[in-house]
Amino acid sequence: MILYLLCFLLFLIGLYGVITRRNVIKIVIGLVFMEFSVFLLLVLVGYVEGGEAPILDETIVSGPFVDPLPQAMVLTAIVIGLASNAMLLAIAIRLYKKYGTFDIRKINELKG
């Protein structure tokens, strides 16, 4: 149960960074924290205490098995998250080239 709370705390740290920061790079880092906490939560959901890999053969009797679906989902989500983070950083670089700052308030003032 404590691991779920730590995942939630990590998500809240990322959310705090997204809401309170004015720097675009720091906002992207907050989003990365939020993504990572969701990845950890998905892996924790699939974990079974004392479970074995779900590879069945004649020697394995029935018992608790670890669900492989959340692990596969996390691998896919990591790839998608990497692509979205690269896109966000590319947008941040374009904003810096155009406006000369990463500060959102100054970019909003210079708009036009």
PAFIDREN-549527 format. One record per residue (C-alpha): x negated, y negated, z; residue number from 1; residue in one letter. Coordinates in nm, 4 decimals. Example, Ala and Ser with C-alpha at 12.3 -4.5 7.8 and 13.67 -1.06 7.14 Angstrom:
2
@xx -1.2300; yy 0.4500; zz 0.7800; seq 1; type A
@xx -1.3670; yy 0.1060; zz 0.7140; seq 2; type S
REM end
This chain:
112
@xx 0.0000; yy 0.0000; zz 0.0000; seq 1; type M
@xx -0.2877; yy -0.2350; zz 0.0741; seq 2; type I
@xx -0.4179; yy -0.1951; zz -0.2823; seq 3; type L
@xx -0.0859; yy -0.3130; zz -0.4231; seq 4; type Y
@xx -0.1007; yy -0.6178; zz -0.1990; seq 5; type L
@xx -0.4555; yy -0.6900; zz -0.3133; seq 6; type L
@xx -0.3404; yy -0.6710; zz -0.6757; seq 7; type C
@xx -0.0632; yy -0.9162; zz -0.5929; seq 8; type F
@xx -0.3140; yy -1.1437; zz -0.4166; seq 9; type L
@xx -0.5418; yy -1.1353; zz -0.7213; seq 10; type L
@xx -0.2443; yy -1.2258; zz -0.9405; seq 11; type F
@xx -0.1600; yy -1.5175; zz -0.7099; seq 12; type L
@xx -0.5205; yy -1.6409; zz -0.7253; seq 13; type I
@xx -0.5018; yy -1.6425; zz -1.1034; seq 14; type G
@xx -0.1621; yy -1.8142; zz -1.0965; seq 15; type L
@xx -0.3001; yy -2.0787; zz -0.8608; seq 16; type Y
@xx -0.5866; yy -2.1397; zz -1.1029; seq 17; type G
@xx -0.3495; yy -2.1766; zz -1.3966; seq 18; type V
@xx -0.1125; yy -2.4138; zz -1.2173; seq 19; type I
@xx -0.3551; yy -2.6420; zz -1.0325; seq 20; type T
@xx -0.6540; yy -2.6783; zz -1.2666; seq 21; type R
@xx -0.6890; yy -2.9432; zz -1.5352; seq 22; type R
@xx -0.9860; yy -2.7871; zz -1.7140; seq 23; type N
@xx -0.8869; yy -2.5634; zz -2.0071; seq 24; type V
@xx -1.1695; yy -2.3157; zz -1.9410; seq 25; type I
@xx -1.0629; yy -2.2757; zz -1.5778; seq 26; type K
@xx -0.7057; yy -2.2144; zz -1.6902; seq 27; type I
@xx -0.8266; yy -1.9392; zz -1.9229; seq 28; type V
@xx -1.0243; yy -1.7854; zz -1.6351; seq 29; type I
@xx -0.7076; yy -1.7914; zz -1.4222; seq 30; type G
@xx -0.5246; yy -1.6064; zz -1.6989; seq 31; type L
@xx -0.8029; yy -1.3474; zz -1.7056; seq 32; type V
@xx -0.7580; yy -1.2911; zz -1.3317; seq 33; type F
@xx -0.3853; yy -1.2440; zz -1.3819; seq 34; type M
@xx -0.4431; yy -0.9934; zz -1.6638; seq 35; type E
@xx -0.6956; yy -0.7985; zz -1.4601; seq 36; type F
@xx -0.4573; yy -0.7716; zz -1.1657; seq 37; type S
@xx -0.1889; yy -0.6260; zz -1.3930; seq 38; type V
@xx -0.4405; yy -0.3743; zz -1.5304; seq 39; type F
@xx -0.5302; yy -0.2663; zz -1.1778; seq 40; type L
@xx -0.1646; yy -0.2336; zz -1.0848; seq 41; type L
@xx -0.0947; yy -0.0104; zz -1.3843; seq 42; type L
@xx -0.3863; yy 0.2162; zz -1.2986; seq 43; type V
@xx -0.2714; yy 0.2358; zz -0.9355; seq 44; type L
@xx 0.0785; yy 0.3347; zz -1.0424; seq 45; type V
@xx -0.0586; yy 0.6341; zz -1.2351; seq 46; type G
@xx -0.2873; yy 0.7507; zz -0.9540; seq 47; type Y
@xx -0.1822; yy 1.0561; zz -0.7518; seq 48; type V
@xx -0.3644; yy 1.1416; zz -0.4292; seq 49; type E
@xx -0.5300; yy 1.4793; zz -0.4768; seq 50; type G
@xx -0.4129; yy 1.4985; zz -0.8358; seq 51; type G
@xx -0.5994; yy 1.6659; zz -1.1189; seq 52; type E
@xx -0.6410; yy 1.5837; zz -1.4830; seq 53; type A
@xx -0.3372; yy 1.6925; zz -1.6873; seq 54; type P
@xx -0.5352; yy 1.9405; zz -1.8973; seq 55; type I
@xx -0.3623; yy 2.2741; zz -1.8612; seq 56; type L
@xx -0.5082; yy 2.6177; zz -1.9222; seq 57; type D
@xx -0.4556; yy 2.9662; zz -1.7816; seq 58; type E
@xx -0.6616; yy 2.9113; zz -1.4650; seq 59; type T
@xx -0.4743; yy 2.6058; zz -1.3389; seq 60; type I
@xx -0.1720; yy 2.6711; zz -1.1229; seq 61; type V
@xx 0.0978; yy 2.4122; zz -1.0790; seq 62; type S
@xx 0.0055; yy 2.1211; zz -0.8584; seq 63; type G
@xx -0.0060; yy 1.7439; zz -0.8536; seq 64; type P
@xx -0.1340; yy 1.5878; zz -1.1743; seq 65; type F
@xx -0.2434; yy 1.2356; zz -1.2563; seq 66; type V
@xx -0.0239; yy 1.0608; zz -1.5118; seq 67; type D
@xx -0.2414; yy 0.9684; zz -1.8154; seq 68; type P
@xx 0.0088; yy 0.7241; zz -1.9687; seq 69; type L
@xx -0.0791; yy 0.4201; zz -1.7509; seq 70; type P
@xx -0.4478; yy 0.4726; zz -1.8262; seq 71; type Q
@xx -0.3788; yy 0.4736; zz -2.1993; seq 72; type A
@xx -0.1606; yy 0.1651; zz -2.1608; seq 73; type M
@xx -0.4380; yy -0.0158; zz -1.9745; seq 74; type V
@xx -0.6931; yy 0.0675; zz -2.2432; seq 75; type L
@xx -0.4606; yy -0.0746; zz -2.5057; seq 76; type T
@xx -0.3856; yy -0.3795; zz -2.2909; seq 77; type A
@xx -0.7577; yy -0.4461; zz -2.2404; seq 78; type I
@xx -0.8109; yy -0.4616; zz -2.6150; seq 79; type V
@xx -0.5116; yy -0.6911; zz -2.6622; seq 80; type I
@xx -0.6234; yy -0.9056; zz -2.3678; seq 81; type G
@xx -0.9721; yy -0.9382; zz -2.5122; seq 82; type L
@xx -0.8288; yy -1.0602; zz -2.8416; seq 83; type A
@xx -0.5964; yy -1.3096; zz -2.6736; seq 84; type S
@xx -0.8774; yy -1.4403; zz -2.4507; seq 85; type N
@xx -1.1014; yy -1.4862; zz -2.7548; seq 86; type A
@xx -0.8216; yy -1.6795; zz -2.9246; seq 87; type M
@xx -0.7671; yy -1.8985; zz -2.6170; seq 88; type L
@xx -1.1378; yy -1.9771; zz -2.5943; seq 89; type L
@xx -1.1480; yy -2.0585; zz -2.9669; seq 90; type A
@xx -0.8588; yy -2.3008; zz -2.9153; seq 91; type I
@xx -1.0442; yy -2.4536; zz -2.6188; seq 92; type A
@xx -1.3546; yy -2.5041; zz -2.8331; seq 93; type I
@xx -1.1454; yy -2.6690; zz -3.1065; seq 94; type R
@xx -0.9882; yy -2.8996; zz -2.8467; seq 95; type L
@xx -1.3333; yy -2.9953; zz -2.7214; seq 96; type Y
@xx -1.4570; yy -3.0679; zz -3.0735; seq 97; type K
@xx -1.1546; yy -3.2852; zz -3.1473; seq 98; type K
@xx -1.1164; yy -3.4725; zz -2.8172; seq 99; type Y
@xx -1.4590; yy -3.4371; zz -2.6528; seq 100; type G
@xx -1.3203; yy -3.3095; zz -2.3229; seq 101; type T
@xx -1.1677; yy -3.0023; zz -2.1611; seq 102; type F
@xx -0.9450; yy -3.2102; zz -1.9301; seq 103; type D
@xx -0.5774; yy -3.1629; zz -2.0181; seq 104; type I
@xx -0.4693; yy -3.5037; zz -1.8861; seq 105; type R
@xx -0.7254; yy -3.6879; zz -2.1006; seq 106; type K
@xx -0.6280; yy -3.4812; zz -2.4043; seq 107; type I
@xx -0.2648; yy -3.5748; zz -2.3445; seq 108; type N
@xx -0.3616; yy -3.9441; zz -2.3257; seq 109; type E
@xx -0.5703; yy -3.9251; zz -2.6458; seq 110; type L
@xx -0.2961; yy -3.7503; zz -2.8387; seq 111; type K
@xx -0.2007; yy -3.9165; zz -3.1651; seq 112; type G
REM end
